[in-house]
Amino acid sequence: MSEAPQLPRAARAFVSFVALLRANGFAIAPEQTTAFLQAIQLLGPRGPDDIRQAGLATLAPPPERRAAYDMLFRIHFLGGEEVPGAEGEDEEVVRLQDEGRGDEEPPLADEANESGEMAVRAEALAERRFGPSWPSDALRRLAREAPTRLPRRRGHRRMRARRGPWADLRRTLRESVRNDGEVMRLGRLKRRPRPRKMLLLIDVSGSMKARSEDNLRLAHTLVQATPNVEVFTFGTRLTRLTRALRLKRREQALAAAAHLVSDWDGGTRIGDALQAFLAVPRFGGYARGAAVVILSDGLERGDLANLRDAVAKLSRRAWRLSWLTPLAVGSGFVPQTEALIAIRRFVDDMVDGGSSAAVVAHVLSLRQRRAA
């Protein structure tokens, strides 16, 4: 009995890339994989871009998922290194304008805030890498219970019900035919419940350094568990991470997010970040009717009036606004910082955000809190 032919070592990287695409929801037939290998052999690629173009021509990712394809390509072939993109690819990142004089030299992230306890205003651009880790009990609970316990809203489509405000004429007439024209029972309809939008705004400044990685892992779990979740980070820049966190494998998603965010462990400008979020119509629309959760200690170094105005606007758009801060220890927490005192009346919840278990418990209780 002859053994199956072994795959050449040079082709293994390309075949594993196809497997990575399939694992993240790309539909690729075996014939496309063969065509991909033949195209690479025919081109004799001189660089990564030739391989990427061969994949685009043979694997045919849909146009709306082109960005996800490029991101997976960079992670797989380049080890996550950034590739200069086309113009307009950074539209998910909004840089916050500094109101300082401009003659201060921003310190390096490690030098400026090594301990993670200081709130600063200067921008410090840095890169961060997340190591592999097992999901905690809190994240497993979130993945298990999120589909059934997160807030819901009434949709526009209707569904059958024992009691409801609308008559189900189609079902009623169908049953009357079976009963020789007699209407024995009038069918009812009600609105079908739909998952409510959720918006996570995560502080990645230096004062939140100890919580940034855990908060990103929690955000990835939430994005994978339920639809209609949007995730942004802010420090001295506002960055949308939703597209990166939709990657199924946690390590790959966090690696993609780490390369998108460039203001790790830098300054704290919450008011400017929220104002920038509301100023972009596409971003501001994510908050309308959504359950908004802000993970931040609230150690603002900017203008308090700017922060107060942004939180007030966000509160009017949101279905419920929760501010989770590591400073809120105990049930009788009273804000002590000027920023938290200024925004307290616009926030529905100001509770503990110092651990993943506390954040998960609050997120899963949002529906009950609203009903109460």
PASE-576207 format. One record per residue: residue in one letter; y, z, x of N, C-alpha, C in turn. Coordinates in steps of 0.1 Angstrom, whole numbers, plus 5000, padded with zeros to 4 digits. Layout:
aYZXYZXYZX
...
***
This chain:
m498850005009500050005000501250005009
s502149905007503349895016504449995011
e505150045021506250135018507450055013
a508250125005509550065000510450045012
p511149935013512049905024513250015024
q513550065036514550155038515950095038
l516950165032518250105031518950115045
p519550005050520150015064521250125064
r521250185076522250295077523650245075
a524050125079525350085077525750065062
a524750045053525050025039525050155031
r524650265037524450385029525850435024
a526850425032528250465028528750385016
f528450265016528850175004528050204992
v526750224993525950264981526350394976
s526550494985526950624980528350624974
f529250534978530550514971530350474957
v529350374954529050334941528550454933
a527650534939527150644932528250744928
l529250764937530450844934531250794922
l531450664921532150604910531350634897
r530050614897529250634885529350784881
a529350874891529451014887530751054881
n531750974883533050994877533350904865
g532350844859532550774847532750624847
f532650564859532750424860531450354857
a531450254849530250184845530050064855
i528950074863528649984873527249944872
a526949814871525549764870524949744884
p523649744885523049724898523449594904
e523649484896524049354902525449364908
q526249454903527649464909527449534923
t526549634924526349694937525949594947
t524949504943524549404952525649314956
a526449274946527549184949528549254958
f528749384957529649454965529249454980
l527949474982527349474996527449325002
q527249224993527349094998528749055002
a529749104994531149074997531549135010
i531049255012531449325025530849245037
q529549205035528949125046529648995048
l530048935037530748805039532148815045
l532848925041534148935047534148985061
g533149065065533249125078534449205079
p534649315071535949385069536549435082
r537849415084538549455096539149595094
g539249645081539849775078539449825065
p539849945061539550005048540049925036
d541249855038541749785027540849665023
d540249605033539249495029538149545021
i537649665024536549725016537049755002
r538249805001538749844988538949714979
q539449614985539649484978538249424974
a537249434982535949394978535349474967
g535649594966535249684955535949644942
l537249614943538049574932537449444926
a537049354934536649224930535249224924
t534349314929532949314925532649424915
l533149544917532849654909533749654896
a534849594897535749564885536049694878
p536749784884537249904876538349864866
p538349924854539349884844540749914849
p541749834845543149854850543649994848
e543350064837543850194834543250304843
r542150264850541450364859541650314874
r542550234877542750184890543150294900
a544050384895544450494903543350594906
a542450614897541250694900540350634910
y540150504909539350424919539950444933
d541250424934541950434947541750574953
m541850674944541750814949540350844954
l539350794946537950824951537650744964
f538250624965538050544977538650624989
r539850684988540450754999539550875002
i539150944992538351064995537051035002
h536350924998535050895003535050825017
f535950735018535950655031536950715041
l538050775037539050825046539050975047
g538151045041538151185042539351255035
g539951185026541051235018542351205025
e542351135036543651095042544451005033
e545751025033546650945024546750805030
v546750705020546950565024548250525018
p549150465025550450425019550250335007
g550850384996550550314983551650224980
a551450154969552450054964553650134959
e554750054957555950114952555750164938
g556150284935556050344921554850424919
e553950444929552750514928553050664927
d554250714932554550854932555350894920
e555250834909556050864897555550994891
e554451054895554051184890554651294898
v555451274908556051374916557551364915
v558251474911559651484909560151584919
r561051544928561551634938562851704932
l562851834934563951914929565151904939
q566351884934567451874943567952014946
d568152034959568652164964570152174963
e570652284958572052304956572752364969
g571952384980572552444992573452344999
r573952395010574952315018574252195025
g572952215028572252105034572152115049
d572752225055572652235070571652335074
e570952395064569852485068568552405071
e567952445082566652375085565552445079
p564752375070563652445063562552485073
p562052605072561052655080559752595077
l558752595086557352555083556752655073
a555752605065555252695055554552815061
d553752805072553152915077554153015083
e555252965089556153055095557053125085
a557353045074558253095064557653205055
n556453195052555853285042554353315045
e554153365057552753385061552053485052
s552653585047552053685039551953645025
g552753555020552753515006553453614997
e554253705002554953804994556453774992
m556953684999558453654999558753534990
a559753554982560253434974561453374981
v561353254985562453184992562953064984
r564053004989564652894982564352764989
a564252765003564152645011562852575008
e562852445010561652365008560852355021
a559552385020558652385031557452295027
l557352175033556352085030555152115038
a553952135032552752165039551552105032
e550452095039549152045034548252165033
r547352165023546452275021545052215018
r544052285023542652245021541952355014
f541152325004540352414997538852415002
g538352525005536952525009536052534997
p534752504999533752504988533552654984
s533252674971532952804966532252784953
w531452894949530752894937531652934925
p531552884913532352924902532153064899
s533153144896533053284892532553294878
d532253424874531853444860532953414851
a534253434854535353394845535353244843
l535153164853535253024851534052974844
r532853034846531752994838531953024823
r532553144820532853174807533853084800
l534853044808535852944803535152814800
a534352764808533652634806532752644794
r532152754791531252774780531952794767
e533052864767533652904754534852824750
a535452754760536652674757536552574746
p535452494745535452394734535552454720
t535152584718535052644704536152744702
r536752804713537752914711539152874714
l539452754720540752724722541552684709
p542852694710543652664697543352524692
r543452514679543152384672544352364662
r544452234658545452204648544852114638
r545452094626544952014616545251864619
g544251784620544451644623544851564611
h545051434613545451344601544151294594
r543051284601541851234595541351344586
r540551304576539951404566538451404567
m537951514563536451534563536051604551
r534751594548534151654536534251814537
a534451874525534552014525534152064511
r533752194510533452254497534752274489
r535752304496537052324490538152254498
g539052194492540052114499541152064489
p542252024494543351984485543251844480
w542251764486542151624481540751594475
a540751504466539451474459538851364468
d537451374469536751274476536151174466
l536951074462536650984452535450894456
r535350854468534250774472532850844470
r532850964475531551044474531251074459
t532351104452532151134437531551024430
l532150894432531650784425530250744429
r529950764442528550734447527550824440
e527850954439526951044432526851024417
s527950974411527950944397526950824393
v526850734403525950624401524550674400
r524150764409522850824409522550904396
n523650954389523451034377523850954364
d523650824364523850734353525350754348
g526250754357527650754354528250894351
e527450994351527951134349528451194362
v529651254361530251314372529851464372
m528951504380528451634380529251734388
r529851674399530651764408531751674415
l532951724416534051654422534051694437
g533851584446533851614460535251644465
r535351714475536651754481536851714495
l538051704500538351664514539351764519
k539351784532540351864540540551794553
r541651834560541951774572540951824583
r540651734592539751764603540451834614
p539951944618540652014629540451944642
r541551944650541551874663541951974674
p541551954686541952044697543552034699
r544152144700545652144703545852114717
k546952044720547352014734547652154741
m547252144754547552264763548252214775
l549252294779550052264791550052374801
l549552354813549552454824550552424834
l551452514836552452504847552152604857
i551752564869551252654880552252664891
d552652784894553552814905552752814918
v553152724928552452724941553452764952
s554452834949555352884959554752994968
g555453034978554953124988554653264982
s555353304971555053434965553753434957
m553253314954552053304946550953254955
k551053264968550053204977548653264975
a548553384972547253454970546553404957
r547253344948546653304935546553154933
s547153074942547252924940545952864939
e545052894948543752824949542952864936
d542852994932542153034921542752964908
n544052954907544652894895544352744894
l544252674906543852534906542352514901
r541552604906540052604901539952624886
l540752714881540752744867541252624859
a542352564864542852444858541852324857
h541052314868540052204868538952234858
t538552364857537552394847538052374833
l539352404830539852374817539952234814
v540352154823540452004821539151944818
q538051994825536751944823536151984810
a536552104805535952164793536552104780
t537752064780538352024767539351914770
p539551814760540651714762542051774760
n543051684761544451714758544951834766
v544551834779545151934788545951864799
e547151914801548051864811548351974821
v548351944834548452044845549551994854
f550552084857551652054866551752174876
t552152144888552452254898553952244901
f554552354905555952354908556252454919
g557152424927557652514938559052464941
t559152374950560352294952560252154947
r559052114943558751984936557952004924
l558051914915557251914903556151804904
t554851844903553851744905552851754894
r552451634888551451624878550051604884
l549151694881547851694887546751664877
t547051624865546051594855545051494859
r545551384864544751274868543751314879
a544151384889543351434900542251524895
l542651614886541651724881540651664871
r540851544867539851484858538551434866
l538651434879537451414887536451524884
k535151484882534151584877533851684888
r533651634900533251734911534451814915
r534251944915535352034918535952014932
e535151994942535651984956536451854957
q536051744951536751624952538051634944
a538051694932539251714924540251794932
l539851904938540751994945541351924957
a540451844964540951774976542051674972
a541851604960542851504956544151584952
a543951694945545151774941545951824953
a545151864964545751924976546651814983
h546251684982547051584988548251544980
l548151564967549251524958550351634960
v550051754961551051864962551451874976
s552751864979553251884992554152004995
d554352084984555252204985554452334984
w553252334990552452454990553252564998
d553252684992553652804999555152795004
g555952724996557352705000558252784992
g559352724987560352794980560052814966
t560852904959560652934945561852894937
r561752784929562852734921562352704907
i562052804900561452784887562352714877
g563552754876564452694867564652554869
d564852514882565052364885563752294881
a562552354884561352284881561152254866
l561452364858561352344843562352244838
q563552254843564652154839564152014843
a563551994854563151864858561951814849
f561151904845560051874836560551824823
l561551894817562151864804562951734805
a563451704817564351584818563551454818
v562251454821561451334821560851324807
p561151234798560751224785559151234783
r558451154792557051154792556451294794
f557051364804556551504807556951594795
g558151594791558651684780557851664768
g557351544765556451524753555151604753
y554651634766553451704766553551844761
a554751904761554952034756555152044741
r555451934734555751944720554451984712
g554552094705553352144697552252194706
a552452214718551352254727551352404730
a550152454734550052594739550352584754
v551552634757552052634771551752764778
v551152744790550852864798551452844812
i552352934816553052934829552453044837
l551853004849551253094858552253114870
s553053224869554053244879554453394879
d554853444891555353574892556753594887
g557453484885558853494880559853544891
l559553534904560453574914561453454917
e562353434908563253324909564353354919
r564753244928565753254937566953164934
g566853094923567853004918568753064908
d569452984900570353024890569553074878
l569853204874569153254862569553184849
a570753144848571153074836570452944835
n570152874845569352754845567952784841
l567352894846565952934841565952974827
r566953044822566953094808567052974799
d567952874802568152764794566852674793
a566152664804564952584805563852644797
v563652774798562652844791562952844776
a564152854772564552854758564152714752
k564452604759564152474754562652454753
l561952504763560452494763559852564752
s560452684749559852764738560052704724
r561152634723561352564710560452444708
r560052384719559052274717557652314716
a557252424722555852464723555452534710
w554152524708553452604697553452744700
r553152774713553152914718553352914733
l554252994738554652994752554153134758
s553253124768552753244775553153234789
w553653354794553953364808553053464815
l552253424824551253514830551653534844
t551953664847552453704860551553814866
p551353804879550553914886551254054885
l552654054882553354174881553054254869
a552554184858552254254846550954334846
v551054444852549854534853549854644843
g548854644834548754744824549354694811
s548854754800549254704786550754734783
g551254834789552654874787553654814797
f553454694801554254634811555654614806
v556654644814558054624811558654544823
p559254424820559754344831560854424839
q560754404852561754474861562654374868
t562154254871562954154878563954084869
e565054044875566153984867565653864859
a564753774866564353654859563453684847
l562553774849561653804837562353874826
i563353954829564154014819564953914811
a565453814819566353704812565553624803
i564253594805563453504797562553574787
r562553714787561553784779561653744764
r562853734759562953714745562553574740
f562353474750561953344746560453324748
v559753424753558353404756557553484746
d556453424741555653484731554753594737
d554253564749553353654756553853664771
m553853784776554153814790553053914795
v551953864800550853944803550353924817
d549253994820548753994834548153854837
g548553804849547953684854547453704869
g547153824872546753854886545353824890
s544453784880543053754883542653644874
s541553574878541053464869540453524856
a539853634857539353694845540453724835
a541553774839542653804830543253674824
v543353574832543953444827542953384817
v541653384820540653334811540653404798
a540753544798540753624786541953584777
h543053564783544253534775544153394769
v543753294777543653164772542653154760
l541553224761540553224750541053304738
s542053384739542553464728543753404722
l544253284726545453224721545353204705
r544253154701544153124686544253254678
q543653364682543753494675545153544676
r545753534687547153584689548053514679
r547953384678548753314668548553354654
a547253364651546953404637547453544634
a547453634644548053764641549553774640
***
